[in-house]
Amino acid sequence: MGEATHGSSEFYRARSAISRHLIQNHGFNIVAVEADWPDAARIDRFVRHHAPLASEQKAFARFPSWMWRNVEVKEFADWLHGENGHRSAADRVEFRGLDIYSLTQSIHAVLAYLGRVDPQAGARARRRYGCLTPWQDEPQAYGHHAMMGGKTCEEDVTQQLVALLAQRLHYESHDGERFFDAAQSARIVRAAERYYRAMYRGATESWNLRDRHMFETLQSLIGRRPGAKVIVWAHNSHIGNAAVTAMGWEGEFNIGELCRTAYGDEMVAIGFGTDRGTVAAASDWGSEMEVKTVLPARPDSYEHLFRHCGHARALFDWRGRPDLRGLLDVARLERAIGVVYRPDTEFLSHYFQAVMSEQFDAYVWFETSHAITPLAGPASHEMAETYPFGL
């Protein structure tokens, strides 16, 4: 399930409602989101009634914190915690992150794990990851350093992943869940090292590396759980089949395209859209969140077409509906708002061409939408009220 923005309350609440129905009535047992693995793992421990780790920091503390640290996500996490309370440990629903940006946290996770189960291997991992130590606070600077001919850490991080996986049977015998988390963290370190180098070689290469990592994480989640049925929450630009959009025409692919190729009709892609309202977004990467006004959609866009259907909110499902599919079988503009929204350059910054009938299987529409509510407030000493977000 997608979203046309990273900051519209209706999208989060609709995905939450649909997810609750799929979990309770159709056996779905994993929710995988466009978020960093360590942050989502904190929520996962909460919803599956596991004790928090002593070393944990508050979840989703880095920019854009509001994307997941908001009232809408907290309410879903609280519901999932309650739902899992009625299930056996093996049947509890997981909450997992798919993204790639947790280089420092993931290094710490691998070192902490090995420090507990195999201190000698932990010392070797510390030496290997030491290559990245100067760049942990500014991984983009590592990419620039590598582009300028500096020493890369690719061999070191790859060796560490191989070494960890080589001891899989031994480590899993102690605690399979902890090993899976450590192995995924090691994969993130390797993928992040490649990603920050790729950033300076071109946007297409770095985008593809990121989405392939998210797809492979999804496959890992499916492969380790018998009867896995996964709900994915991510932006439309990740969920919809990139092959029928300007992204794909320019060489980019995404999770939606990779899943369509791998799973065919066993995967359903649902896009989300809105015409106008407000959105939580920043003016530039790294700047403060603002509540911005979303401009009414352009007349030559899909959003304008849905607005003139006359429904304030609706679900359009064109599977088995050639009449509806035919109306969406022509390339039109579609709007995408991420964590940055620039209304003054909206056409160039936020619109792209797509063939929606092939991009999605269905579409959830809100004529007017409103900004999410970020979590904020003074620190509290009550674990029950603050975990996993650490308000």
C-alpha positions in Angstrom: 0.0 0.0 0.0 1.4 3.3 -1.0 1.0 7.0 -0.2 1.2 10.1 -2.4 2.9 12.0 0.4 4.9 11.1 3.4 2.8 13.4 5.6 -0.9 13.0 5.1 -3.0 11.6 8.0 -5.6 10.0 5.8 -3.1 7.8 4.1 -1.7 6.4 7.4 -5.1 5.9 8.8 -6.4 4.1 5.7 -3.4 1.8 5.6 -3.9 1.1 9.3 -7.6 0.3 8.8 -6.9 -2.0 5.8 -4.0 -3.7 7.6 -6.2 -4.4 10.7 -8.7 -6.0 8.5 -6.1 -8.1 6.6 -4.5 -9.2 9.9 -7.7 -10.2 11.6 -9.5 -11.7 8.7 -7.0 -12.9 6.1 -4.0 -14.2 8.0 -1.5 -11.4 7.3 1.4 -11.6 9.8 4.1 -9.1 8.8 3.9 -5.3 8.3 7.0 -4.1 6.5 7.5 -0.3 6.2 9.7 2.2 4.4 11.7 2.8 7.6 15.1 1.9 9.0 15.5 -1.6 10.4 16.7 -0.6 13.9 13.9 1.9 14.4 11.2 -0.5 13.2 12.8 -3.2 15.4 12.1 -1.2 18.5 8.4 -1.1 17.5 8.5 -4.8 16.6 9.8 -5.7 20.1 7.0 -3.6 21.6 4.2 -5.0 19.5 5.4 -8.6 19.9 5.7 -8.2 23.7 9.5 -8.5 23.8 11.6 -6.6 26.3 13.4 -3.5 25.0 17.1 -3.7 24.6 19.0 -1.8 27.3 21.0 0.1 24.8 18.1 1.4 22.7 17.6 5.0 21.8 14.3 6.5 21.0 12.9 5.4 17.7 12.9 7.6 14.6 15.0 10.4 16.0 16.7 11.5 12.8 15.2 13.6 9.9 12.5 13.1 8.8 11.3 12.1 12.3 7.7 12.9 11.7 7.3 10.3 8.9 7.1 7.6 11.5 7.0 9.4 14.9 3.4 10.5 14.6 0.1 9.9 16.3 -1.2 7.8 13.5 1.6 5.2 13.6 1.6 5.1 17.4 -2.1 4.3 17.4 -1.5 1.4 15.0 1.4 0.2 17.1 -0.8 0.3 20.2 -3.5 -1.7 18.4 -1.0 -4.2 17.1 0.4 -4.7 20.6 -3.1 -5.4 21.8 -3.9 -7.7 19.0 -0.7 -9.7 19.6 -1.6 -10.0 23.2 -4.3 -12.5 22.2 -1.9 -14.6 20.1 0.8 -17.2 20.8 4.4 -16.0 20.5 4.8 -17.9 17.2 1.6 -16.3 15.7 2.3 -12.7 16.6 2.4 -10.1 13.8 5.8 -8.5 13.1 6.6 -4.9 12.3 9.7 -4.6 10.2 11.7 -1.9 8.5 13.0 -2.2 4.9 15.2 0.9 4.4 18.9 1.4 4.2 19.9 4.6 6.1 20.9 3.2 9.5 24.7 2.7 8.9 25.8 3.7 12.4 23.0 2.0 14.2 23.5 -1.2 12.2 27.2 -1.3 12.9 26.5 -0.9 16.6 23.9 -3.7 16.4 26.4 -6.2 14.9 29.1 -5.3 17.4 26.7 -5.5 20.3 25.5 -8.9 19.2 28.9 -10.4 18.6 30.1 -8.9 21.9 27.5 -11.1 23.7 27.8 -14.3 21.7 31.4 -14.4 20.4 33.8 -11.6 21.7 36.7 -12.7 19.5 34.5 -12.4 16.4 33.3 -9.1 17.8 36.9 -7.8 17.9 37.5 -8.8 14.3 34.2 -7.1 13.3 35.3 -3.9 15.1 38.6 -3.8 13.1 36.7 -4.3 9.9 34.1 -1.7 10.6 36.8 0.6 11.8 37.3 1.5 8.1 34.0 3.4 8.3 34.5 5.0 11.7 35.6 8.4 10.4 32.4 8.6 8.3 29.7 7.3 10.6 28.3 10.8 11.4 28.4 11.9 7.7 28.2 8.9 5.5 27.7 11.1 2.4 31.2 12.4 3.0 32.4 8.8 2.7 30.8 8.6 -0.8 32.6 11.8 -1.8 35.9 10.5 -0.4 35.5 7.2 -2.4 34.6 9.2 -5.6 37.8 11.2 -5.2 39.9 8.0 -5.2 40.1 7.4 -1.5 40.2 4.0 0.1 36.8 2.2 0.1 35.5 -0.1 2.8 33.7 -2.5 0.5 36.0 -5.4 1.1 35.9 -5.0 4.9 32.1 -4.8 5.2 31.6 -7.7 2.8 34.1 -9.9 4.7 32.2 -9.1 7.9 28.9 -10.2 6.4 30.4 -13.4 5.1 32.1 -14.1 8.4 28.8 -13.7 10.3 26.8 -15.9 7.9 29.5 -18.6 8.0 28.7 -19.1 11.7 24.9 -19.1 11.1 24.2 -22.6 12.4 26.2 -22.0 15.6 24.8 -18.5 16.3 21.2 -19.5 15.5 21.3 -22.3 18.0 21.6 -19.8 20.8 19.0 -17.2 19.7 17.6 -17.3 16.1 15.8 -14.0 16.4 18.9 -12.1 17.7 21.0 -13.7 14.9 18.5 -12.7 12.2 18.6 -9.1 13.5 22.4 -9.0 13.5 22.6 -10.6 10.0 20.2 -8.1 8.6 22.2 -5.3 10.3 25.3 -6.6 8.6 23.5 -6.6 5.2 22.5 -3.0 5.8 26.1 -2.0 6.5 27.2 -3.6 3.2 24.3 -2.1 1.3 24.7 1.4 2.9 28.4 1.4 2.0 27.6 0.8 -1.6 24.7 3.2 -1.5 26.8 6.2 -0.4 29.4 5.5 -3.0 26.7 5.2 -5.7 25.2 8.6 -4.7 28.1 10.3 -6.5 27.8 8.1 -9.6 24.2 9.0 -10.3 20.6 9.1 -8.9 19.5 6.1 -10.9 22.2 3.7 -9.5 21.6 4.8 -5.9 17.8 4.5 -6.2 18.0 1.0 -7.7 20.5 -0.1 -5.0 18.1 1.1 -2.3 15.0 -0.5 -3.7 16.8 -3.8 -4.4 17.9 -3.8 -0.8 14.3 -3.2 0.4 13.1 -6.0 -1.9 15.7 -8.4 -0.7 14.9 -7.6 2.9 11.2 -8.3 2.1 12.3 -11.7 0.6 14.3 -12.5 3.8 11.2 -11.8 5.9 9.1 -14.0 3.7 11.6 -16.8 3.6 12.1 -17.2 7.3 8.4 -17.4 8.3 6.3 -20.3 7.1 3.0 -19.0 5.7 4.2 -15.4 5.6 1.7 -12.9 4.3 3.2 -9.4 4.1 1.6 -5.9 4.1 4.1 -3.2 2.8 3.7 0.5 3.6 5.8 2.7 1.4 5.5 5.7 -1.0 3.6 5.3 -4.3 7.0 5.7 -6.0 8.2 2.5 -4.4 4.9 0.5 -4.5 3.7 1.1 -8.0 5.3 -0.7 -10.9 8.1 1.6 -12.0 8.3 0.0 -15.5 5.2 2.0 -16.6 6.3 5.3 -15.2 8.9 7.9 -16.1 11.1 6.4 -13.5 11.3 3.1 -15.4 11.6 4.8 -18.7 14.7 6.4 -17.3 16.2 3.2 -16.0 14.9 3.0 -12.4 13.1 0.1 -10.9 11.4 -0.3 -7.5 9.9 -2.7 -5.0 6.6 -2.8 -6.9 8.3 -3.9 -10.2 10.5 -6.4 -8.5 7.6 -7.9 -6.6 5.4 -8.0 -9.7 8.2 -9.9 -11.5 8.8 -12.3 -8.6 5.2 -12.9 -7.4 2.9 -12.0 -10.3 -0.7 -11.8 -9.3 0.1 -12.9 -5.7 1.1 -9.3 -5.2 -1.5 -6.5 -5.2 -0.3 -2.8 -5.4 -2.7 -0.2 -4.0 -1.9 3.5 -4.7 -3.1 6.4 -2.7 -3.9 9.9 -3.9 -5.3 13.3 -2.9 -6.2 16.6 -4.6 -5.6 19.2 -2.0 -5.4 20.0 1.7 -2.4 20.2 4.0 0.7 18.0 4.4 3.6 17.7 6.9 6.8 18.3 4.9 10.0 20.3 4.9 11.2 22.9 2.4 14.6 21.4 2.1 16.3 18.1 3.2 17.2 18.4 6.8 15.1 21.5 7.6 12.2 21.8 10.0 8.8 20.2 9.4 6.1 22.6 8.4 2.4 22.2 7.8 2.1 23.2 4.1 -0.9 23.8 1.9 -1.2 21.2 -1.0 -2.1 22.9 -4.2 -5.1 21.6 -6.2 -3.9 19.1 -8.8 -3.1 20.1 -12.3 -5.9 19.7 -14.9 -3.7 17.2 -16.9 -3.1 14.9 -13.9 -4.7 11.7 -12.7 -5.5 13.5 -9.4 -7.7 16.0 -11.3 -9.4 13.1 -13.1 -10.3 11.4 -9.8 -11.5 14.7 -8.3 -14.0 15.0 -11.1 -15.4 11.6 -10.4 -17.4 13.3 -7.6 -16.3 11.1 -4.6 -14.8 12.8 -1.6 -13.2 9.4 -0.7 -13.3 6.1 -2.5 -11.6 2.9 -3.4 -11.2 2.2 -7.2 -10.3 -1.4 -8.0 -9.8 -2.1 -11.7 -8.9 -5.8 -11.5 -11.5 -7.5 -13.7 -12.9 -4.1 -14.8 -11.8 -3.4 -18.4 -14.1 -0.4 -18.6 -12.4 1.3 -15.6 -9.0 0.1 -16.7 -9.4 1.6 -20.1 -9.9 5.1 -18.6 -6.6 4.8 -16.9 -4.6 3.3 -19.8 -3.2 6.6 -21.0 0.0 8.2 -19.7 -0.9 11.2 -17.5 0.9 13.3 -14.9 0.8 12.0 -11.3 2.0 13.8 -8.2 4.5 12.6 -5.7 5.3 14.5 -2.5 8.0 13.1 -0.2 9.5 14.6 2.9 10.2 17.8 0.9 7.4 19.7 -0.7 8.0 22.8 -2.9 4.7 24.2 -4.1 6.5 27.1 -6.0 8.2 24.5 -8.3 5.6 21.8 -8.0 5.4 20.9 -11.7 9.1 20.2 -12.0 9.6 18.9 -8.4 6.6 16.7 -7.9 5.0 15.5 -11.1 5.9 12.6 -13.3 4.3 10.6 -16.1 2.7 7.2 -15.5 0.2 4.7 -16.9 -1.9 4.1 -13.8 -3.8 1.1 -15.0 -0.5 -0.9 -15.1 1.2 1.0 -12.2 -1.4 -0.1 -9.5 -4.2 -2.7 -9.2 -6.3 -0.3 -7.1 -6.3 3.3 -5.8 -7.5 4.8 -2.6 -8.7 8.4 -3.1 -9.1 11.3 -0.7 -10.3 14.6 -2.3 -9.0 16.5 0.7 -6.3 15.4 3.1 -4.7 16.8 6.2 -1.2 16.8 7.8 -0.2 14.0 10.1 0.3 14.9 13.8 3.9 14.4 14.9 4.6 13.1 18.4 6.1 15.7 20.7 6.1 16.5 24.4 8.3 16.4 27.5 10.1 13.2 28.5 8.1 10.8 30.7 9.3 8.1 33.0 6.4 5.8 32.4 7.6 3.0 30.1 4.0 1.8 29.3 3.2 5.2 27.9 6.4 6.0 26.1 7.7 2.7 24.7 8.6 2.3 21.8 8.7 6.0 20.8 10.4 7.3 24.0 8.5 10.6 24.1 
